[in-house]
Amino acid sequence: MKRGYTLVELMIVTVFAGVTIATATGFLWSIAQAERQSRGYVEDVLGLRRAVRTIESDMRAGKADRIRLDGDVLLRDDRMLARRIERYELRREGPLRHVEIALMPRQGGEPAVVRFTVRESPR
């Protein structure tokens, strides 16, 4: 004759299944969060890349004053170039323009920094 499960055995199996499901859900949720953060960081870096190209082109044309930082958004004539910018610095040294742009870190750590120098063309 086959014996059935006791109430205690059923409760233990149910608790074990619940803990397993909760652990798996937590793990999958953390992976989804990390993936979302990485997609955001990729978008930030691509925006920074476009901004660097635009700034370089403006500086070569002698129009460096069109770029400004408003909060954490880098603007060119009130049009957004990049977001999540921590710092934008422009130093002039004769015909050279030294630029430093720092991208805010998404989770702790240090900001990603881009430094470049452009020779301004004579007007």
N, CA, C and O atoms as a GROMACS GRO file, in nm:
protein
  492
    1MET      N    1   0.083  -0.117   0.000
    1MET     CA    2   0.000   0.000   0.000
    1MET      C    3   0.089   0.125   0.000
    1MET      O    4   0.190   0.131   0.071
    2LYS      N    5   0.050   0.225  -0.081
    2LYS     CA    6   0.129   0.347  -0.097
    2LYS      C    7   0.085   0.450   0.007
    2LYS      O    8  -0.034   0.477   0.024
    3ARG      N    9   0.183   0.506   0.075
    3ARG     CA   10   0.155   0.603   0.179
    3ARG      C   11   0.157   0.744   0.118
    3ARG      O   12   0.240   0.770   0.032
    4GLY      N   13   0.069   0.836   0.160
    4GLY     CA   14   0.065   0.974   0.112
    4GLY      C   15   0.161   1.062   0.192
    4GLY      O   16   0.227   1.014   0.285
    5TYR      N   17   0.169   1.188   0.156
    5TYR     CA   18   0.257   1.283   0.225
    5TYR      C   19   0.186   1.340   0.346
    5TYR      O   20   0.065   1.360   0.345
    6THR      N   21   0.262   1.366   0.450
    6THR     CA   22   0.205   1.429   0.569
    6THR      C   23   0.201   1.580   0.546
    6THR      O   24   0.263   1.631   0.453
    7LEU      N   25   0.129   1.648   0.629
    7LEU     CA   26   0.116   1.793   0.619
    7LEU      C   27   0.253   1.860   0.637
    7LEU      O   28   0.284   1.957   0.567
    8VAL      N   29   0.333   1.812   0.727
    8VAL     CA   30   0.467   1.868   0.751
    8VAL      C   31   0.554   1.852   0.627
    8VAL      O   32   0.625   1.945   0.589
    9GLU      N   33   0.551   1.736   0.564
    9GLU     CA   34   0.630   1.714   0.443
    9GLU      C   35   0.585   1.808   0.331
    9GLU      O   36   0.669   1.863   0.260
   10LEU      N   37   0.456   1.826   0.315
   10LEU     CA   38   0.405   1.919   0.213
   10LEU      C   39   0.447   2.062   0.242
   10LEU      O   40   0.479   2.137   0.150
   11MET      N   41   0.446   2.100   0.369
   11MET     CA   42   0.488   2.237   0.406
   11MET      C   43   0.636   2.258   0.376
   11MET      O   44   0.675   2.364   0.329
   12ILE      N   45   0.719   2.157   0.404
   12ILE     CA   46   0.863   2.168   0.378
   12ILE      C   47   0.888   2.183   0.229
   12ILE      O   48   0.970   2.266   0.188
   13VAL      N   49   0.822   2.104   0.147
   13VAL     CA   50   0.837   2.113   0.002
   13VAL      C   51   0.792   2.250  -0.048
   13VAL      O   52   0.857   2.309  -0.134
   14THR      N   53   0.682   2.300   0.004
   14THR     CA   54   0.630   2.431  -0.037
   14THR      C   55   0.727   2.543   0.000
   14THR      O   56   0.752   2.632  -0.080
   15VAL      N   57   0.782   2.537   0.122
   15VAL     CA   58   0.878   2.639   0.165
   15VAL      C   59   1.004   2.633   0.078
   15VAL      O   60   1.055   2.736   0.035
   16PHE      N   61   1.052   2.513   0.053
   16PHE     CA   62   1.171   2.497  -0.031
   16PHE      C   63   1.146   2.553  -0.172
   16PHE      O   64   1.232   2.621  -0.227
   17ALA      N   65   1.030   2.524  -0.228
   17ALA     CA   66   0.997   2.576  -0.362
   17ALA      C   67   0.988   2.728  -0.359
   17ALA      O   68   1.035   2.794  -0.451
   18GLY      N   69   0.928   2.785  -0.256
   18GLY     CA   70   0.917   2.931  -0.244
   18GLY      C   71   1.052   2.998  -0.234
   18GLY      O   72   1.077   3.100  -0.298
   19VAL      N   73   1.142   2.940  -0.153
   19VAL     CA   74   1.276   2.996  -0.138
   19VAL      C   75   1.352   2.988  -0.271
   19VAL      O   76   1.422   3.082  -0.308
   20THR      N   77   1.339   2.878  -0.341
   20THR     CA   78   1.405   2.861  -0.470
   20THR      C   79   1.354   2.963  -0.572
   20THR      O   80   1.433   3.024  -0.644
   21ILE      N   81   1.224   2.982  -0.577
   21ILE     CA   82   1.165   3.078  -0.670
   21ILE      C   83   1.208   3.220  -0.635
   21ILE      O   84   1.241   3.299  -0.724
   22ALA      N   85   1.208   3.254  -0.506
   22ALA     CA   86   1.248   3.389  -0.463
   22ALA      C   87   1.395   3.415  -0.497
   22ALA      O   88   1.430   3.525  -0.542
   23THR      N   89   1.480   3.316  -0.476
   23THR     CA   90   1.622   3.331  -0.508
   23THR      C   91   1.643   3.350  -0.658
   23THR      O   92   1.718   3.438  -0.700
   24ALA      N   93   1.577   3.270  -0.737
   24ALA     CA   94   1.590   3.280  -0.883
   24ALA      C   95   1.538   3.415  -0.932
   24ALA      O   96   1.599   3.476  -1.019
   25THR      N   97   1.426   3.461  -0.877
   25THR     CA   98   1.370   3.591  -0.916
   25THR      C   99   1.466   3.703  -0.882
   25THR      O  100   1.487   3.793  -0.963
   26GLY      N  101   1.524   3.700  -0.762
   26GLY     CA  102   1.620   3.802  -0.721
   26GLY      C  103   1.742   3.805  -0.811
   26GLY      O  104   1.791   3.912  -0.847
   27PHE      N  105   1.790   3.688  -0.847
   27PHE     CA  106   1.906   3.677  -0.934
   27PHE      C  107   1.875   3.734  -1.073
   27PHE      O  108   1.954   3.811  -1.127
   28LEU      N  109   1.762   3.696  -1.130
   28LEU     CA  110   1.723   3.746  -1.262
   28LEU      C  111   1.698   3.895  -1.260
   28LEU      O  112   1.731   3.965  -1.356
   29TRP      N  113   1.641   3.946  -1.152
   29TRP     CA  114   1.616   4.090  -1.140
   29TRP      C  115   1.748   4.166  -1.136
   29TRP      O  116   1.760   4.272  -1.199
   30SER      N  117   1.848   4.115  -1.063
   30SER     CA  118   1.977   4.184  -1.057
   30SER      C  119   2.046   4.184  -1.193
   30SER      O  120   2.113   4.281  -1.229
   31ILE      N  121   2.032   4.076  -1.268
   31ILE     CA  122   2.089   4.071  -1.403
   31ILE      C  123   2.019   4.175  -1.493
   31ILE      O  124   2.086   4.244  -1.570
   32ALA      N  125   1.888   4.186  -1.482
   32ALA     CA  126   1.814   4.283  -1.562
   32ALA      C  127   1.855   4.425  -1.526
   32ALA      O  128   1.866   4.510  -1.615
   33GLN      N  129   1.876   4.452  -1.398
   33GLN     CA  130   1.921   4.586  -1.355
   33GLN      C  131   2.058   4.619  -1.413
   33GLN      O  132   2.080   4.729  -1.462
   34ALA      N  133   2.150   4.524  -1.406
   34ALA     CA  134   2.285   4.546  -1.459
   34ALA      C  135   2.281   4.570  -1.609
   34ALA      O  136   2.354   4.653  -1.662
   35GLU      N  137   2.196   4.496  -1.678
   35GLU     CA  138   2.182   4.513  -1.822
   35GLU      C  139   2.126   4.651  -1.855
   35GLU      O  140   2.172   4.716  -1.949
   36ARG      N  141   2.027   4.695  -1.779
   36ARG     CA  142   1.969   4.828  -1.799
   36ARG      C  143   2.073   4.937  -1.776
   36ARG      O  144   2.080   5.033  -1.853
   37GLN      N  145   2.154   4.922  -1.671
   37GLN     CA  146   2.258   5.020  -1.643
   37GLN      C  147   2.362   5.023  -1.755
   37GLN      O  148   2.407   5.130  -1.795
   38SER      N  149   2.400   4.906  -1.804
   38SER     CA  150   2.498   4.905  -1.911
   38SER      C  151   2.446   4.966  -2.039
   38SER      O  152   2.520   5.034  -2.109
   39ARG      N  153   2.319   4.942  -2.070
   39ARG     CA  154   2.261   5.008  -2.188
   39ARG      C  155   2.262   5.159  -2.172
   39ARG      O  156   2.293   5.232  -2.266
   40GLY      N  157   2.228   5.207  -2.052
   40GLY     CA  158   2.232   5.351  -2.025
   40GLY      C  159   2.372   5.406  -2.039
   40GLY      O  160   2.390   5.515  -2.094
   41TYR      N  161   2.472   5.333  -1.989
   41TYR     CA  162   2.609   5.380  -1.998
   41TYR      C  163   2.656   5.385  -2.143
   41TYR      O  164   2.727   5.477  -2.182
   42VAL      N  165   2.617   5.286  -2.222
   42VAL     CA  166   2.652   5.286  -2.364
   42VAL      C  167   2.593   5.409  -2.432
   42VAL      O  168   2.660   5.474  -2.512
   43GLU      N  169   2.467   5.440  -2.402
   43GLU     CA  170   2.404   5.559  -2.460
   43GLU      C  171   2.477   5.685  -2.417
   43GLU      O  172   2.496   5.776  -2.498
   44ASP      N  173   2.518   5.692  -2.290
   44ASP     CA  174   2.593   5.808  -2.242
   44ASP      C  175   2.725   5.824  -2.317
   44ASP      O  176   2.762   5.935  -2.357
   45VAL      N  177   2.795   5.713  -2.337
   45VAL     CA  178   2.925   5.719  -2.406
   45VAL      C  179   2.907   5.757  -2.553
   45VAL      O  180   2.987   5.834  -2.607
   46LEU      N  181   2.804   5.704  -2.618
   46LEU     CA  182   2.778   5.743  -2.757
   46LEU      C  183   2.744   5.891  -2.768
   46LEU      O  184   2.787   5.958  -2.861
   47GLY      N  185   2.666   5.941  -2.672
   47GLY     CA  186   2.635   6.084  -2.670
   47GLY      C  187   2.760   6.167  -2.650
   47GLY      O  188   2.777   6.272  -2.714
   48LEU      N  189   2.849   6.121  -2.562
   48LEU     CA  190   2.975   6.191  -2.539
   48LEU      C  191   3.061   6.191  -2.665
   48LEU      O  192   3.126   6.290  -2.696
   49ARG      N  193   3.061   6.080  -2.735
   49ARG     CA  194   3.138   6.071  -2.860
   49ARG      C  195   3.088   6.172  -2.963
   49ARG      O  196   3.167   6.242  -3.027
   50ARG      N  197   2.955   6.180  -2.979
   50ARG     CA  198   2.897   6.280  -3.072
   50ARG      C  199   2.932   6.422  -3.027
   50ARG      O  200   2.962   6.508  -3.109
   51ALA      N  201   2.927   6.444  -2.896
   51ALA     CA  202   2.958   6.577  -2.843
   51ALA      C  203   3.103   6.616  -2.872
   51ALA      O  204   3.130   6.730  -2.910
   52VAL      N  205   3.195   6.522  -2.854
   52VAL     CA  206   3.337   6.550  -2.879
   52VAL      C  207   3.359   6.588  -3.026
   52VAL      O  208   3.431   6.682  -3.056
   53ARG      N  209   3.296   6.514  -3.116
   53ARG     CA  210   3.310   6.546  -3.258
   53ARG      C  211   3.254   6.685  -3.290
   53ARG      O  212   3.315   6.762  -3.365
   54THR      N  213   3.140   6.717  -3.233
   54THR     CA  214   3.078   6.849  -3.257
   54THR      C  215   3.164   6.960  -3.199
   54THR      O  216   3.186   7.062  -3.264
   55ILE      N  217   3.212   6.941  -3.076
   55ILE     CA  218   3.295   7.043  -3.011
   55ILE      C  219   3.423   7.065  -3.091
   55ILE      O  220   3.464   7.179  -3.114
   56GLU      N  221   3.485   6.956  -3.134
   56GLU     CA  222   3.608   6.968  -3.213
   56GLU      C  223   3.583   7.046  -3.342
   56GLU      O  224   3.662   7.132  -3.379
   57SER      N  225   3.474   7.016  -3.409
   57SER     CA  226   3.441   7.086  -3.533
   57SER      C  227   3.414   7.234  -3.508
   57SER      O  228   3.458   7.320  -3.584
   58ASP      N  229   3.340   7.265  -3.400
   58ASP     CA  230   3.313   7.406  -3.366
   58ASP      C  231   3.441   7.481  -3.333
   58ASP      O  232   3.457   7.597  -3.371
   59MET      N  233   3.531   7.415  -3.261
   59MET     CA  234   3.656   7.482  -3.223
   59MET      C  235   3.744   7.507  -3.344
   59MET      O  236   3.808   7.612  -3.354
   60ARG      N  237   3.748   7.414  -3.435
   60ARG     CA  238   3.828   7.435  -3.557
   60ARG      C  239   3.771   7.551  -3.638
   60ARG      O  240   3.844   7.620  -3.709
   61ALA      N  241   3.640   7.572  -3.627
   61ALA     CA  242   3.575   7.683  -3.698
   61ALA      C  243   3.579   7.813  -3.617
   61ALA      O  244   3.529   7.916  -3.663
   62GLY      N  245   3.638   7.809  -3.496
   62GLY     CA  246   3.648   7.929  -3.414
   62GLY      C  247   3.519   7.964  -3.340
   62GLY      O  248   3.497   8.080  -3.307
   63LYS      N  249   3.435   7.865  -3.314
   63LYS     CA  250   3.306   7.891  -3.249
   63LYS      C  251   3.292   7.814  -3.118
   63LYS      O  252   3.188   7.754  -3.092
   64ALA      N  253   3.396   7.815  -3.038
   64ALA     CA  254   3.398   7.737  -2.913
   64ALA      C  255   3.300   7.791  -2.810
   64ALA      O  256   3.259   7.718  -2.720
   65ASP      N  257   3.261   7.916  -2.822
   65ASP     CA  258   3.172   7.977  -2.722
   65ASP      C  259   3.027   7.929  -2.734
   65ASP      O  260   2.944   7.967  -2.652
   66ARG      N  261   2.996   7.849  -2.834
   66ARG     CA  262   2.859   7.797  -2.851
   66ARG      C  263   2.827   7.683  -2.755
   66ARG      O  264   2.710   7.650  -2.736
   67ILE      N  265   2.930   7.624  -2.693
   67ILE     CA  266   2.913   7.506  -2.606
   67ILE      C  267   2.907   7.552  -2.461
   67ILE      O  268   2.989   7.633  -2.417
   68ARG      N  269   2.808   7.498  -2.387
   68ARG     CA  270   2.799   7.530  -2.244
   68ARG      C  271   2.737   7.413  -2.170
   68ARG      O  272   2.669   7.328  -2.228
   69LEU      N  273   2.763   7.411  -2.039
   69LEU     CA  274   2.708   7.306  -1.954
   69LEU      C  275   2.594   7.366  -1.872
   69LEU      O  276   2.613   7.467  -1.804
   70ASP      N  277   2.477   7.304  -1.880
   70ASP     CA  278   2.360   7.350  -1.804
   70ASP      C  279   2.315   7.234  -1.716
   70ASP      O  280   2.249   7.141  -1.762
   71GLY      N  281   2.351   7.240  -1.588
   71GLY     CA  282   2.323   7.128  -1.499
   71GLY      C  283   2.412   7.011  -1.536
   71GLY      O  284   2.534   7.020  -1.524
   72ASP      N  285   2.353   6.901  -1.581
   72ASP     CA  286   2.433   6.786  -1.625
   72ASP      C  287   2.417   6.760  -1.775
   72ASP      O  288   2.447   6.652  -1.825
   73VAL      N  289   2.369   6.864  -1.847
   73VAL     CA  290   2.347   6.852  -1.992
   73VAL      C  291   2.443   6.946  -2.065
   73VAL      O  292   2.451   7.064  -2.034
   74LEU      N  293   2.515   6.892  -2.163
   74LEU     CA  294   2.605   6.972  -2.245
   74LEU      C  295   2.525   7.022  -2.365
   74LEU      O  296   2.467   6.944  -2.440
   75LEU      N  297   2.523   7.155  -2.381
   75LEU     CA  298   2.440   7.217  -2.484
   75LEU      C  299   2.526   7.289  -2.588
   75LEU      O  300   2.634   7.338  -2.558
   76ARG      N  301   2.475   7.293  -2.709
   76ARG     CA  302   2.532   7.374  -2.817
   76ARG      C  303   2.416   7.455  -2.873
   76ARG      O  304   2.325   7.400  -2.935
   77ASP      N  305   2.419   7.585  -2.851
   77ASP     CA  306   2.310   7.673  -2.896
   77ASP      C  307   2.174   7.620  -2.849
   77ASP      O  308   2.080   7.611  -2.928
   78ASP      N  309   2.163   7.584  -2.721
   78ASP     CA  310   2.040   7.534  -2.660
   78ASP      C  311   1.993   7.399  -2.716
   78ASP      O  312   1.877   7.362  -2.694
   79ARG      N  313   2.078   7.326  -2.786
   79ARG     CA  314   2.046   7.192  -2.832
   79ARG      C  315   2.134   7.092  -2.757
   79ARG      O  316   2.255   7.113  -2.746
   80MET      N  317   2.075   6.986  -2.706
   80MET     CA  318   2.149   6.890  -2.625
   80MET      C  319   2.250   6.812  -2.709
   80MET      O  320   2.218   6.757  -2.814
   81LEU      N  321   2.374   6.810  -2.658
   81LEU     CA  322   2.479   6.729  -2.719
   81LEU      C  323   2.497   6.598  -2.643
   81LEU      O  324   2.508   6.491  -2.703
   82ALA      N  325   2.501   6.607  -2.511
   82ALA     CA  326   2.523   6.490  -2.426
   82ALA      C  327   2.460   6.513  -2.290
   82ALA      O  328   2.444   6.627  -2.246
   83ARG      N  329   2.424   6.403  -2.225
   83ARG     CA  330   2.365   6.414  -2.091
   83ARG      C  331   2.455   6.344  -1.990
   83ARG      O  332   2.548   6.272  -2.026
   84ARG      N  333   2.424   6.365  -1.864
   84ARG     CA  334   2.500   6.307  -1.752
   84ARG      C  335   2.646   6.351  -1.755
   84ARG      O  336   2.737   6.271  -1.732
   85ILE      N  337   2.668   6.478  -1.785
   85ILE     CA  338   2.802   6.534  -1.787
   85ILE      C  339   2.830   6.597  -1.650
   85ILE      O  340   2.754   6.681  -1.602
   86GLU      N  341   2.938   6.554  -1.590
   86GLU     CA  342   2.974   6.605  -1.457
   86GLU      C  343   3.054   6.734  -1.468
   86GLU      O  344   3.038   6.825  -1.386
   87ARG      N  345   3.141   6.742  -1.570
   87ARG     CA  346   3.230   6.858  -1.580
   87ARG      C  347   3.264   6.885  -1.726
   87ARG      O  348   3.287   6.793  -1.804
   88TYR      N  349   3.267   7.013  -1.761
   88TYR     CA  350   3.312   7.055  -1.894
   88TYR      C  351   3.406   7.173  -1.873
   88TYR      O  352   3.366   7.277  -1.821
   89GLU      N  353   3.531   7.155  -1.913
   89GLU     CA  354   3.629   7.263  -1.896
   89GLU      C  355   3.696   7.292  -2.030
   89GLU      O  356   3.730   7.202  -2.105
   90LEU      N  357   3.712   7.420  -2.057
   90LEU     CA  358   3.779   7.466  -2.178
   90LEU      C  359   3.889   7.562  -2.135
   90LEU      O  360   3.862   7.663  -2.071
   91ARG      N  361   4.014   7.529  -2.170
   91ARG     CA  362   4.127   7.617  -2.140
   91ARG      C  363   4.189   7.663  -2.271
   91ARG      O  364   4.205   7.583  -2.364
   92ARG      N  365   4.222   7.789  -2.278
   92ARG     CA  366   4.284   7.845  -2.398
   92ARG      C  367   4.432   7.868  -2.373
   92ARG      O  368   4.472   7.918  -2.267
   93GLU      N  369   4.511   7.832  -2.471
   93GLU     CA  370   4.656   7.851  -2.466
   93GLU      C  371   4.700   7.895  -2.604
   93GLU      O  372   4.740   7.812  -2.686
   94GLY      N  373   4.692   8.023  -2.631
   94GLY     CA  374   4.722   8.074  -2.765
   94GLY      C  375   4.619   8.019  -2.863
   94GLY      O  376   4.499   8.034  -2.842
   95PRO      N  377   4.666   7.955  -2.972
   95PRO     CA  378   4.571   7.900  -3.069
   95PRO      C  379   4.516   7.762  -3.028
   95PRO      O  380   4.429   7.706  -3.096
   96LEU      N  381   4.566   7.708  -2.916
   96LEU     CA  382   4.522   7.576  -2.872
   96LEU      C  383   4.405   7.586  -2.774
   96LEU      O  384   4.399   7.677  -2.692
   97ARG      N  385   4.314   7.492  -2.785
   97ARG     CA  386   4.202   7.482  -2.692
   97ARG      C  387   4.207   7.344  -2.629
   97ARG      O  388   4.195   7.242  -2.698
   98HIS      N  389   4.225   7.340  -2.497
   98HIS     CA  390   4.229   7.214  -2.423
   98HIS      C  391   4.091   7.190  -2.363
   98HIS      O  392   4.039   7.275  -2.291
   99VAL      N  393   4.033   7.076  -2.393
   99VAL     CA  394   3.898   7.044  -2.348
   99VAL      C  395   3.902   6.922  -2.257
   99VAL      O  396   3.974   6.825  -2.283
  100GLU      N  397   3.824   6.928  -2.151
  100GLU     CA  398   3.808   6.813  -2.062
  100GLU      C  399   3.659   6.796  -2.034
  100GLU      O  400   3.592   6.890  -1.989
  101ILE      N  401   3.609   6.676  -2.060
  101ILE     CA  402   3.468   6.645  -2.035
  101ILE      C  403   3.463   6.521  -1.948
  101ILE      O  404   3.524   6.419  -1.980
  102ALA      N  405   3.391   6.529  -1.836
  102ALA     CA  406   3.378   6.414  -1.745
  102ALA      C  407   3.233   6.365  -1.747
  102ALA      O  408   3.140   6.444  -1.728
  103LEU      N  409   3.217   6.237  -1.768
  103LEU     CA  410   3.086   6.173  -1.770
  103LEU      C  411   3.056   6.119  -1.631
  103LEU      O  412   3.140   6.051  -1.572
  104MET      N  413   2.937   6.148  -1.579
  104MET     CA  414   2.901   6.101  -1.445
  104MET      C  415   2.902   5.948  -1.440
  104MET      O  416   2.854   5.882  -1.532
  105PRO      N  417   2.956   5.893  -1.331
  105PRO     CA  418   2.951   5.747  -1.319
  105PRO      C  419   2.808   5.702  -1.290
  105PRO      O  420   2.733   5.773  -1.223
  106ARG      N  421   2.771   5.586  -1.338
  106ARG     CA  422   2.635   5.535  -1.315
  106ARG      C  423   2.623   5.470  -1.179
  106ARG      O  424   2.515   5.475  -1.119
  107GLN      N  425   2.728   5.410  -1.128
  107GLN     CA  426   2.720   5.345  -0.998
  107GLN      C  427   2.854   5.356  -0.927
  107GLN      O  428   2.943   5.274  -0.947
  108GLY      N  429   2.866   5.459  -0.844
  108GLY     CA  430   2.991   5.477  -0.772
  108GLY      C  431   3.108   5.494  -0.867
  108GLY      O  432   3.089   5.524  -0.985
  109GLY      N  433   3.226   5.475  -0.817
  109GLY     CA  434   3.344   5.481  -0.902
  109GLY      C  435   3.380   5.621  -0.947
  109GLY      O  436   3.325   5.720  -0.899
  110GLU      N  437   3.471   5.627  -1.037
  110GLU     CA  438   3.522   5.752  -1.091
  110GLU      C  439   3.452   5.786  -1.222
  110GLU      O  440   3.409   5.697  -1.294
  111PRO      N  441   3.442   5.917  -1.253
  111PRO     CA  442   3.383   5.953  -1.381
  111PRO      C  443   3.475   5.919  -1.498
  111PRO      O  444   3.598   5.920  -1.483
  112ALA      N  445   3.416   5.888  -1.612
  112ALA     CA  446   3.494   5.867  -1.734
  112ALA      C  447   3.531   6.006  -1.786
  112ALA      O  448   3.444   6.092  -1.800
  113VAL      N  449   3.658   6.028  -1.815
  113VAL     CA  450   3.705   6.161  -1.856
  113VAL      C  451   3.766   6.153  -1.995
  113VAL      O  452   3.844   6.064  -2.026
  114VAL      N  453   3.727   6.250  -2.080
  114VAL     CA  454   3.784   6.263  -2.215
  114VAL      C  455   3.858   6.395  -2.218
  114VAL      O  456   3.803   6.500  -2.185
  115ARG      N  457   3.985   6.390  -2.260
  115ARG     CA  458   4.066   6.512  -2.274
  115ARG      C  459   4.118   6.516  -2.417
  115ARG      O  460   4.167   6.416  -2.470
  116PHE      N  461   4.107   6.633  -2.478
  116PHE     CA  462   4.163   6.649  -2.612
  116PHE      C  463   4.201   6.794  -2.634
  116PHE      O  464   4.153   6.884  -2.565
  117THR      N  465   4.287   6.815  -2.733
  117THR     CA  466   4.335   6.950  -2.767
  117THR      C  467   4.307   6.975  -2.913
  117THR      O  468   4.327   6.888  -2.998
  118VAL      N  469   4.261   7.097  -2.942
  118VAL     CA  470   4.228   7.135  -3.079
  118VAL      C  471   4.299   7.267  -3.109
  118VAL      O  472   4.302   7.358  -3.027
  119ARG      N  473   4.356   7.273  -3.228
  119ARG     CA  474   4.414   7.400  -3.273
  119ARG      C  475   4.305   7.477  -3.347
  119ARG      O  476   4.252   7.431  -3.448
  120GLU      N  477   4.274   7.594  -3.294
  120GLU     CA  478   4.171   7.677  -3.356
  120GLU      C  479   4.226   7.738  -3.484
  120GLU      O  480   4.336   7.791  -3.486
  121SER      N  481   4.148   7.730  -3.590
  121SER     CA  482   4.194   7.786  -3.716
  121SER      C  483   4.181   7.938  -3.712
  121SER      O  484   4.090   7.991  -3.647
  122PRO      N  485   4.271   8.009  -3.781
  122PRO     CA  486   4.262   8.155  -3.782
  122PRO      C  487   4.135   8.201  -3.852
  122PRO      O  488   4.090   8.140  -3.949
  123ARG      N  489   4.080   8.308  -3.802
  123ARG     CA  490   3.953   8.359  -3.859
  123ARG      C  491   3.976   8.442  -3.979
  123ARG      O  492   3.880   8.492  -4.038
   0.00000   0.00000   0.00000
